[in-house]
Amino acid sequence: MSQIPQFTHLHLHTEYSLLDGANKIKPLAKKLKEFGMKSVAMTDHGNMFGAIDFYNAMKNEGIKPIIGMEAYIHNSEDLGDKTNRQRFHLCLYAKDEIGYKNLMYLSSQAYINGFYYYPRINKELLRNHSEGLVCSAACLQGEVNWHLNTQNERNVKNGAKGYEEAKKVALEYKEIFGDDFYLEIMRHGIGDQHFVDDQILRISAETGIKVVATNDTHYLEQKDADAHEAFMCIAMNKLYDDPNRLRHSVHEFYLKSQEQIYKLYADIPEAIEATQEIADKCNLTIKLGNPTPPNFKFTRDKLKELNIDIPEPQNEYSLENDKVLFAFECRKGLEDRLKLVPQNKHQEYKDRLETEIEIINNMKFPGYMLIVWDFVKVAKDMQIPVGPGRGSAAGSLVAYSLKITDIDPIPYGLLFERFLNPERVSMPDIDMDFCQSRRGEIIDYVVNQYGRANVAQIITFGKLLAKGVIRDVARVLDMPYAKADAMAKLIPDELGIDLKNSWEKEPKIKELCETDPLAARVWEYALALEGLNRNAGTHAAGVVISNEPLWNKTPLFKPSGLDTLATQYNGKYIEDVDLIKFDFLGLKTLTVIDEALKLIEQRHGKKIDFATVDVNDKGVYDLIQTGDTLGLFQIESDGMQDLCKRLKPSNFEDIVAVLALYRPGPMESGMLNDFIERKHGRAKIDYFHDELEIALKPILENTYGVIVYQEQVMQIVQSVGGFSLGGADLVRRAMGKKIKEEMDKLKGQFASGAEQKGFTKAYAEELFDLIVKFAGYGFNKSHSAAYALITFYTSYLKCYYPAEFMAALLTLEKDNTDKVVRYVDEVKRLGLELFAPDINKSDLVFSARVVDNREVVMFGMGAIKGAGDVAINSILNAREDGDFKNLSDFVSRIDASKVNKRVIESLAKAGVFDSFGYSRNALLSQIEKIVDGASKASNAKKMSSGSLFGDSTELTNIEIELDNLPEYSKKEILELEKASLGFYVSGHPLDEYKDKIEKINYTLSSQIDEIADGSQILIVGKIETISEKISKKGSKFGIVSILDFHGTVEFMLFEDKLKELQENFDLNEPIAFKVRISKNDQFTRMSVLKIETIFDAQKEKIKIKPKEIEEPPLTVALPFSEDENSIYSLFDLIINNQGKRELKIIIKSKLADLELESGIKVSNTVEKLIHNIKGAYIIDDENSINK
């Protein structure tokens, strides 16, 4: 063993060589350690996606990571040349930080400027950025080897010139890299490699360029070869048995041991030694952690625009100038905000502002705050709706003064320390909500302000998960679709379940694989491929902003079809590489509010400023107390409607509490019921002990003595225990983890502090235990208050401007038929009328107006299917010269190039032309005459506009006369409306039965999602279709589609029920179906128990269960150093407290954290009892607003 030279794998593809590399990084690291290898390189195809993941995993196993890339290089001087698809492979490795930065730059440029089928670089770019890099000539697709391989006819046909050209290319690379260029030799048993081998050695002998031995590693073990072939088929969309597909002729592309490599290269041991030589050259240390926020970008134009006295900086980014501008804008903004604050409170605000400014400056975050201030200010200047706040930032007076947020933190007890804690330095995190449809404009502004290279979205990776990988593998193995579908459906419908757990949970999988060889093969390959990356995309909200080109910190990627760039490192590693994430979120409700305000201004001439509206307006709370909250932000679900009726919110603080309490923890713990009973005087409000009331009442009075918020926990710890607010935040975080030793220590400090403040120690200890109990349920009040403000805005609009509000809702939800149907019903319930679209009254969007002294919501023509905004805007432009008098006037004035036959037909079906006096039957039957008239008028206008006489109305007026045929039947009219609008407007097919149906305790199709698992409900409606089918076993069954007042619902009928329906019921009459609801994480199934007439259904008793609120997974951490008794205790706790909540277990160690997905779901008792297990604690979701 000692005689075998140390070997380093230098040509290796990880799971980040998308749909090609099948080496999962963590198992790879363990295998390398098992082999005794000291170093390894990653060379993914054209990217560095996995560099940090790879770096960390190898470091954790004590292996030196070499960051590399198998680049694609082409020979054109124009990097972006798209005349030739030819590209060669070339392996590059970072020796040091300079090389690493050059590698990131090359990879970035390959995507940004060199992409053509593949991310490519050229030699000029390589020459200019070769410092700090080692280079090897790569595989048979490398340029040197490609020229040598003249026995490959395709190479020759494409220009391969043989030995001399290969030698010339090798010398060219030697000129670029000097002794850091190596020829690469591979021995996989492929004929072409044998042919090239001797020639490579000859070039080496003649030029002095060293040869390095490699193995092109794509998968971990030789047994994975067939699965890898299937993996490639998934990528190419080919069948496994397709004789014409690209395939590997040998199964040698696996991770080989040093002994295996030595046998291959025993005749040239110097090639093995060269691998270690390269490894010795590569000593990159990537500095991870300790991110620094970017500074605000100062330009001469920006300083002029701001009109403040700051010396022009030597460079665009300056912390000192950030501090000056930051303080200036904060103080200026506060002066504006103080106009709404009583004079006697001004000093309190000013003092708090100065404290916050000082903390933010000391933490070096003023630039971050200014960046957010700037893009929020620009958004508002562009009249893009911006949310009033989100998350803990709403607790900052600085954010309020800068108009980043719109909720005053002081009246609501919102704490700055919940946002930034000077006693625990962490990066600021301000998430901003923008109008969903215009969010991209703000990102574009930031890109223009900071530079395209300095701003990027964050990459995400789609993965081959359990059901998906079964379907993918089954497809390439040519398994019949029905069989593949049935196999995939055997995977239990549980969030996050994998194939291994599925095998243990569902015996039918094992049964199938033991009796069906093809199924067994699908399972084998799927098991090997599960979890691999399938594709790259971008994070829904995350954007990074830097003061320097991002390729100095992360390589960049250009997502297909997008102008913006993305990081190659995913969100998990963004802070590690010294970058800060800004979240730009899209919130549709902001657009609804904005649209409603515009409609109000148009109709009433009133401009509403919510800053001046009383948030405790009685009329608003009268509305909310009725539970008629459909359409209202965060409180429109059936469960929330019921809660509003029970709790009867009477002020803004109550709405804040409603949003915080409507969660599983507070509901199960009894907090919600306590809150309601105390609010309505049915239970006594107490503050734990009379002695503590003086300290606790000011904190808990608004929540009737119930600890609802995290901020209240912090205030109690400060007020009673004597901690600073920063210290109190640390206590709050510790309570979330429930580590017993830590809790005992903090309890002692709390009791001691309470004693010093004159409180009894025993009472303080009892209070501390109560706080610990409730702390886990506490919600972030800053977030709840900010979102409650949006709830109030929507409630105010619905209360005082219902027509405008409902019109705005319908406009924004026009593509969601289920919601539109519910909102149309709500329009009618509110006593408003919904008018069908009309050519002279309707706008592009839904609108509100008065017609014949009736308040109506007017259907927007932009919501008509098949019309389109371009055509409708063209019609509205023509209408600016006056209403259309008749059909002839309409066709004479429109632009027929935009308003074509399809558009006119869609408008006619929807009833837009009803006011012209023709039946819809007449219009649709003679549509060609209308289209022909419009075309003639448009052509005449074009001709007359170029004539000597100019535009002549007489020449362009077209007279159209139609035969006025009898109108369609009511049923036909309704079907036309449904086809063009998505639902019925002028009536409903069930209207004639409505009185009878209303006597039944039925459930609408739109309400099924709100019904709990195990409920029995009645679905009442007309049969639309019955589709008869035959099962694999030869049994007949049917898929029945039922139309009710809110839409359609489908369910299956077995043969007996199908026969009963067809033989015993009139299918032209409404029918009632009693069904049982079965739910899991992904599907709702309905089993028909009984079929009845609507008369019999009136006597039916049903069992509807309230829907449970979904809970996030419970994550339990346990230090690895604890004795095994802790693990056994944890296991016992899980087994004895099974329930419906997903469980994750993280074993913490210094080397790496081991994350385990539990196949057992647990009840919330586990969360309450976890502190009894030594060392164990609960981890909050990293993305949770509660963190």
QUINORCOR-V498363 format. One record per pair of residues at least 4 apart in sequence whose C-alpha atoms are under 7 Angstrom apart, sorted by the first residue. I is the first residue (numbers start at 1). J is the second residue. Records with the same first field share a line. If there is no record, write none. Layout:
I->J + J
//
This chain:
4->262
5->272 + 273
6->273 + 276
7->258 + 272 + 273 + 275 + 276
8->37 + 39 + 40 + 275 + 276
9->40 + 41 + 214 + 215
10->40 + 41 + 42 + 214
11->41 + 42 + 43 + 214 + 215 + 216 + 217
12->41 + 42 + 43 + 216 + 217 + 218
13->17 + 21 + 23 + 42 + 43 + 44 + 217 + 218
14->21 + 22 + 23 + 24 + 25 + 42 + 44
15->21 + 22 + 23 + 24 + 532 + 533
16->21 + 44 + 49 + 50 + 533
17->21 + 44 + 45
18->533 + 534 + 535
19->231 + 232 + 235 + 534
20->231 + 232
21->218 + 219
22->218 + 219 + 228 + 532
23->28 + 218 + 219 + 220
24->28
25->29 + 54 + 57
26->30 + 57
27->31
28->32 + 220
29->33 + 57 + 58 + 61
30->34 + 61
31->35
32->36 + 37
33->37 + 61
35->257
38->63 + 64
39->63 + 64 + 65 + 279
40->64 + 65 + 66
41->65 + 66 + 67 + 68
42->66 + 67 + 68 + 69
43->68 + 69 + 70 + 91
44->48 + 69 + 70
45->69 + 70 + 71
46->69 + 70 + 71 + 72 + 107 + 119
47->69 + 107
48->69 + 555 + 568
49->568 + 569
50->54
51->55 + 67
52->56
53->57
54->58
55->59 + 65
56->60
57->61
58->62 + 63 + 64 + 65
59->63 + 64 + 65
60->1151 + 1152
66->93 + 94 + 282
67->93 + 94
68->92 + 93 + 94
69->91 + 92 + 93
70->89 + 90 + 91 + 92
71->89 + 90 + 91
72->87 + 88 + 89 + 90 + 119 + 120 + 121
73->87 + 88 + 89 + 90 + 120 + 121 + 122
74->86 + 87 + 88 + 120 + 121 + 122
75->122 + 123
76->81 + 122
77->122 + 124
79->113 + 114 + 121 + 122
80->113 + 114 + 115
82->116
88->141 + 142 + 143
89->138 + 141 + 142 + 143
90->136 + 137 + 138 + 142
91->135 + 136 + 137 + 138
92->133 + 134 + 135 + 136
93->133 + 134 + 135
94->99 + 100 + 103 + 132 + 133 + 134 + 282 + 284
95->99 + 132 + 133 + 134 + 281 + 282 + 283 + 284
96->100 + 132 + 282 + 283 + 284
97->101 + 284
98->102 + 131 + 132
99->103 + 131 + 132 + 133
100->104
101->105 + 552
102->106 + 129 + 130
103->107
104->108 + 551 + 552 + 554 + 555
105->109 + 551 + 555
106->110 + 121
107->111 + 555
108->112 + 551 + 555 + 556 + 557
109->113 + 114
110->114 + 115 + 119 + 120 + 121
111->115 + 119 + 557 + 558
112->558
114->119 + 120 + 121
115->119 + 120
121->125
122->126
123->127
124->128
125->129
126->130
127->176
130->177
134->180 + 181
135->180 + 181 + 182
136->181 + 182 + 183 + 184
137->142 + 144 + 182 + 183 + 184
138->142 + 184
139->145 + 184
140->145 + 146
141->145 + 146
142->146
143->147
144->148 + 166 + 169 + 170
145->149 + 166 + 196
146->155 + 160
147->160 + 161 + 162 + 163 + 165 + 166
148->162 + 163 + 166 + 196
149->192 + 196
150->155 + 156 + 160 + 162
152->156
153->157
154->158
155->159 + 160
156->160 + 161
161->165
162->166
163->167
164->168
165->169
166->170
167->171 + 203
168->172
169->173
170->174
171->175
172->176
173->177 + 181
174->178 + 179 + 181
177->181
182->209 + 210 + 211 + 212
183->209 + 210 + 211 + 212
184->211 + 212 + 213 + 214
185->197 + 211 + 212 + 213 + 214
186->193 + 213 + 214 + 215
187->193 + 264
188->252
190->194
191->195
192->196
193->197
196->200
197->201
198->202
199->203
200->204
201->205
202->206
203->207
204->208 + 209 + 210 + 211
211->271
212->271 + 272 + 274 + 275
213->271 + 272 + 275
215->253
216->253
217->253 + 254 + 255
218->253 + 254
219->224 + 253 + 254 + 255
220->224 + 254 + 255
221->254 + 255
222->251 + 252 + 254
224->228 + 528
225->229 + 251
226->230
227->231 + 525 + 528
228->232
229->233 + 247
230->234 + 240 + 473 + 476
231->235
232->236
233->237 + 238 + 239 + 240 + 476
234->238 + 472 + 476
238->242 + 245 + 476
239->476 + 477 + 478
240->476 + 477
256->260 + 261
257->261
258->262
259->263
260->264
261->265
262->266
265->269
269->273
270->274
271->275
273->277
274->278
275->279
276->280
277->281
278->282
288->576 + 577
289->575 + 576 + 577 + 578
290->578
291->575 + 576 + 578 + 579
292->578 + 579
293->365 + 368 + 580
294->367 + 368 + 546 + 547
295->317 + 318 + 319 + 322 + 367 + 368 + 547
296->317 + 322 + 367 + 368 + 370 + 371
297->316 + 317
298->302 + 303 + 316 + 317
299->303 + 316
300->304
301->305
302->306
303->307 + 308
318->322
319->323 + 367
320->324
321->325
322->326 + 366 + 367
323->327 + 361 + 366
324->328
325->329
326->330 + 366 + 370
327->331 + 357
328->332
329->333 + 402
330->334 + 398 + 401 + 402
331->335
332->336
333->337 + 401 + 402
334->338 + 401
337->401
338->346
341->345
342->346
345->349
346->350
347->351
348->352
349->353
350->354
351->355
352->356
353->357 + 397 + 398
354->358
355->359
356->360 + 398
357->361
358->362
359->363 + 422
360->364 + 365 + 366
361->365 + 366
365->369
366->370
367->371
368->372
369->373
370->374
371->375
372->376
373->377 + 402 + 404
374->378
375->379 + 442 + 446
376->380 + 404
377->381
378->382
379->383 + 384 + 442
380->384 + 385 + 386
384->435 + 438
385->434 + 435 + 590 + 591 + 594
386->433 + 434 + 435 + 590
387->432 + 433 + 434 + 590
388->405 + 406 + 407 + 786
389->394 + 405 + 406 + 432 + 786
390->394 + 431 + 432 + 783 + 786 + 787
391->782 + 783 + 1185
392->418 + 419 + 780 + 782 + 783
393->399 + 419 + 430
394->405 + 407 + 409 + 782 + 783 + 786
395->409 + 414 + 415 + 416 + 418 + 419 + 782
396->400 + 409 + 415 + 416 + 419
397->401 + 409
398->402
399->403 + 404 + 405
400->404 + 405 + 406 + 407 + 408
407->786
409->413 + 414
410->414
414->711 + 781 + 782
415->711
416->420
417->421 + 725 + 726 + 729
418->729
420->428
421->425 + 726
422->726
423->726 + 727
430->582
431->582 + 583 + 584
432->583 + 584 + 585
433->584 + 585 + 586 + 587
434->439 + 585 + 586 + 587
435->439 + 586 + 587 + 588 + 590 + 591
436->586 + 587 + 588 + 591
439->443 + 586
440->444
441->445
442->446
443->447
444->448
445->449
446->450
447->451 + 452 + 455
448->452
450->454 + 455
451->455
453->549 + 550
454->545 + 546 + 547 + 548 + 549 + 550
455->544 + 545 + 546
456->543 + 544 + 545 + 564 + 565 + 566 + 567
457->538 + 539 + 542 + 543 + 544 + 565 + 566 + 567
458->538 + 539 + 542 + 543 + 566 + 567 + 570 + 571
459->536 + 537 + 538 + 539 + 566 + 567 + 568 + 569 + 570
460->536 + 537 + 538 + 539 + 570
461->533 + 535 + 536 + 537
462->533 + 534 + 535 + 536
463->531 + 532 + 533 + 534
464->468 + 469 + 530 + 531 + 532 + 533 + 534
465->469 + 530 + 531
466->470 + 498 + 499 + 530
467->471 + 488 + 491
468->472
469->473 + 526 + 530
470->474 + 488 + 522 + 523 + 526
471->475 + 484 + 488
472->476
473->477 + 522 + 526
474->478 + 479 + 484 + 522
475->479
479->483 + 484
480->484
481->485
482->486
483->487
484->488
485->489
486->490
490->509
491->502
492->502
493->1080 + 1081 + 1082
494->1081
495->1081
497->501 + 502
498->502
499->503 + 527
500->504
501->505 + 1159
502->506
503->507 + 509 + 510
507->511
508->512
509->513
510->514
511->515
512->516 + 519
513->517 + 519 + 520
514->520
516->520
517->521
518->522
519->523
520->524
521->525
522->526
523->527
524->528
525->529
526->530
537->559
538->566
541->583 + 584 + 585
542->581 + 582 + 583 + 584
543->581 + 582 + 583
544->579 + 580 + 581 + 582
545->580
546->550
550->554
551->555 + 556
553->577
554->567 + 568 + 569
555->567 + 568
556->565 + 566 + 567 + 568
557->565 + 566 + 567 + 568
558->565 + 566
559->565 + 566
569->573 + 574
570->574
573->577
574->578 + 579 + 580
575->579 + 580
588->592
589->593 + 633
590->594
591->595
592->596 + 808 + 809 + 812
593->597 + 794
594->598
595->599 + 808
596->600 + 804 + 805 + 808
597->601 + 608
598->602
599->603 + 804 + 847
600->604 + 605 + 606 + 804
601->605 + 606 + 607
609->613
615->652 + 792
616->651 + 652
617->621
618->622
619->623 + 799
620->624 + 795 + 796 + 799
621->625 + 649 + 650 + 651
622->626
623->628 + 799
624->628 + 629 + 644
625->644 + 645 + 648 + 649
626->645
627->641 + 642 + 644 + 645
628->641
629->635 + 636 + 641
630->636
631->636
632->636 + 791 + 794 + 795
633->790 + 791 + 794
634->791
635->640 + 641
636->640 + 641
637->641
638->642 + 1010
639->643
640->644
641->645
642->646
643->647
644->648 + 649
647->676
649->654 + 655
650->654
651->655
652->656
653->657 + 702
654->658
655->659 + 788
656->660 + 784 + 785 + 788
657->661
658->662
659->784
660->779 + 784
661->666 + 667 + 672
662->667
663->667 + 1109
664->668 + 1109 + 1111
665->669 + 777
666->670 + 671 + 672 + 777
667->671 + 672
670->674
671->675 + 706
672->676
673->677
674->678
675->679 + 703 + 704 + 706
676->680
677->681 + 682 + 683
678->682 + 683 + 684 + 685 + 704
679->704
685->704 + 705
686->705
687->692 + 693 + 696 + 697 + 705
688->692
689->693
692->696
693->697
695->719 + 720
696->700 + 716
697->701
699->712 + 715
700->704 + 705 + 706 + 707
701->705
707->712 + 774
708->778 + 779
709->713 + 778 + 779 + 780 + 781
710->714 + 775 + 778 + 779 + 780 + 781
711->715 + 780 + 781
712->716
713->717 + 732 + 771 + 775
714->718 + 725 + 728 + 729 + 732
715->719
716->720
717->721 + 722 + 723 + 728
718->722 + 723 + 724 + 725 + 728
720->754
721->750 + 751 + 753 + 754
722->753 + 754
723->727 + 728
724->728
725->729
726->730
727->731
728->732
729->733
730->734
731->735
732->736
733->737
734->738
735->772 + 775
736->775 + 776 + 1178
737->1177 + 1178 + 1179
738->743 + 1171 + 1177 + 1178
739->743 + 1171 + 1175 + 1176 + 1177
740->744 + 1171
741->745
742->746
743->747
744->748
745->749
746->750
747->751 + 765 + 768
748->752
749->753
750->754
751->755 + 761 + 764 + 765
752->756
753->757
754->758 + 759 + 761 + 764
755->759 + 760 + 761
759->764
760->764
761->765
762->766
763->767
764->768
765->769
766->770
767->771
768->772
769->773
770->774
771->775
774->778
779->1186
780->784 + 1185 + 1186
781->785
782->786
783->787
784->788
785->789
787->791
788->792
789->793
790->794
791->795
792->796
793->797
794->798
795->799
796->800
797->801 + 802 + 805
798->802 + 805
801->805
802->806
803->807 + 848 + 856 + 857
804->808 + 847 + 848
805->809
806->810 + 827
807->811 + 846 + 847 + 848 + 857
808->812 + 846
809->813
810->814 + 820 + 823 + 846
811->845 + 846
813->819 + 820
814->820 + 863
816->820
817->821 + 982
818->822 + 1006 + 1046 + 1047
819->823
820->824
821->825 + 983 + 1046
822->826 + 1046
823->827
824->828
825->829
826->830
827->831 + 832 + 833 + 834
828->832 + 833
832->855 + 856 + 857
833->855 + 856 + 857
834->856 + 857 + 858 + 859
835->856 + 857 + 858 + 859
836->858 + 859 + 911 + 985
837->842 + 858 + 859 + 860 + 861 + 910 + 911 + 912
838->842 + 912 + 913
839->912 + 913
840->883 + 884
842->858 + 859 + 860 + 861
843->847 + 860 + 861
844->860 + 861 + 862 + 872 + 873
845->860 + 861 + 862
846->857 + 858 + 859 + 860
847->857 + 858 + 859 + 860
848->856 + 857 + 858
849->855 + 856 + 857
850->854 + 855 + 856
851->855 + 856
861->872
862->867 + 868 + 869 + 872
863->981
864->906 + 980 + 981
865->906 + 980 + 981
866->902 + 903 + 906
867->871 + 872 + 903 + 906
868->872
869->873
870->874
871->875 + 898 + 899
872->876
873->877
874->878 + 895
875->879 + 894
876->880
878->893 + 894
879->883 + 884
884->889 + 890
885->889
886->890 + 916
887->891 + 916
888->892 + 958 + 959 + 960
889->893
890->894
891->933 + 934 + 937
892->934 + 937 + 956 + 957 + 958
894->899
895->899 + 938
896->900 + 934 + 935 + 938
899->903 + 904
900->904 + 931
901->905 + 931
902->906
903->907
904->908
905->909 + 924
906->910 + 980
907->911 + 912
908->912 + 913 + 920 + 923 + 924
909->920 + 976 + 977 + 980
910->976 + 977 + 980 + 981
911->920
914->918 + 919
918->922 + 923 + 964
919->923 + 964 + 965 + 966 + 967
920->924 + 967
921->925 + 965 + 966 + 967 + 968
922->926 + 962 + 963 + 964 + 965
923->927
926->930
927->931
928->932
929->933
930->934
931->935
932->936
933->937 + 958
934->938
935->939
936->940
937->941 + 956 + 957 + 958
938->942
939->943
940->944 + 955 + 956
941->945 + 951 + 956
942->946
943->947
944->950 + 951 + 952
945->950 + 951
946->950
952->956
953->957
968->972 + 973
969->973
970->974
971->975 + 989
972->976
973->977
974->978 + 984 + 987 + 988
975->979
976->980
977->981 + 983 + 984 + 985
978->982 + 983 + 984
984->988
987->991
990->994
993->997
994->998
995->999
997->1094
999->1098
1000->1097 + 1098
1002->1017 + 1018 + 1019 + 1020
1003->1007 + 1017 + 1018 + 1019
1004->1008 + 1019 + 1044 + 1046
1005->1044 + 1046 + 1047 + 1048 + 1049
1006->1046
1007->1011
1010->1107
1011->1015 + 1105 + 1106 + 1107
1012->1105 + 1106 + 1107 + 1108
1013->1077 + 1078 + 1079
1014->1076 + 1077 + 1078
1015->1076 + 1077 + 1103 + 1104 + 1105
1016->1074 + 1075 + 1076 + 1077 + 1102 + 1103 + 1104
1017->1074 + 1075 + 1076 + 1102 + 1103 + 1104
1018->1072 + 1073 + 1074 + 1075
1019->1072 + 1073 + 1074
1020->1044 + 1070 + 1071 + 1072 + 1073
1021->1042 + 1043 + 1044 + 1070 + 1071 + 1072
1022->1042 + 1043 + 1044 + 1068 + 1069 + 1070 + 1071
1023->1041 + 1042 + 1043 + 1067
1024->1041 + 1042 + 1043
1025->1040 + 1041
1026->1038 + 1039 + 1040 + 1041
1027->1038 + 1039 + 1040
1028->1037 + 1038 + 1039
1029->1036 + 1037 + 1038
1030->1034 + 1035 + 1036 + 1037
1031->1035 + 1036
1036->1055
1037->1053 + 1054 + 1055 + 1058
1038->1052 + 1053 + 1054 + 1058
1039->1050 + 1051 + 1052 + 1053
1040->1050 + 1051 + 1052
1041->1048 + 1049 + 1050 + 1051
1042->1048 + 1049 + 1050
1043->1047 + 1048 + 1049
1044->1048
1051->1086
1053->1057 + 1058 + 1088
1054->1058
1055->1059
1056->1060
1057->1061
1058->1062
1059->1063
1060->1064
1061->1065
1070->1094
1071->1092 + 1093 + 1094
1072->1091 + 1092 + 1093 + 1094 + 1097
1073->1088 + 1090 + 1091 + 1092
1074->1088 + 1089 + 1090 + 1091
1075->1086 + 1087 + 1088 + 1089
1076->1086 + 1087 + 1088 + 1089
1077->1084 + 1085 + 1086 + 1087
1078->1084 + 1085 + 1086
1079->1083 + 1084 + 1085
1080->1084
1092->1096 + 1097
1093->1097
1094->1098
1111->1141
1113->1141 + 1142 + 1143 + 1144
1114->1141 + 1142 + 1143 + 1144
1115->1143 + 1144 + 1145 + 1178 + 1179
1116->1144 + 1145 + 1146 + 1176 + 1177 + 1178 + 1179
1117->1145 + 1146 + 1147 + 1148 + 1176 + 1177 + 1178 + 1179
1118->1146 + 1147 + 1148 + 1175 + 1176 + 1177
1119->1147 + 1148 + 1149 + 1175
1120->1147 + 1148 + 1149
1122->1126 + 1175
1124->1128
1125->1129
1126->1130 + 1173 + 1174
1127->1131
1128->1132
1129->1133 + 1173
1130->1134 + 1173
1131->1135
1132->1136
1133->1137 + 1166
1134->1138 + 1162 + 1166
1137->1162 + 1163 + 1165 + 1166
1138->1160 + 1161 + 1162 + 1163
1139->1161 + 1162 + 1163
1140->1161 + 1162 + 1163
1141->1161 + 1162 + 1163
1142->1161 + 1162
1143->1157 + 1158 + 1161 + 1162
1144->1156 + 1157 + 1158
1145->1155 + 1156 + 1157
1146->1153 + 1154 + 1155 + 1156
1147->1153 + 1154 + 1155
1148->1152 + 1153 + 1154
1149->1153
1162->1166
1164->1168
1165->1169
1166->1170
1170->1176 + 1177
1171->1176 + 1177
1180->1187
1182->1187
//
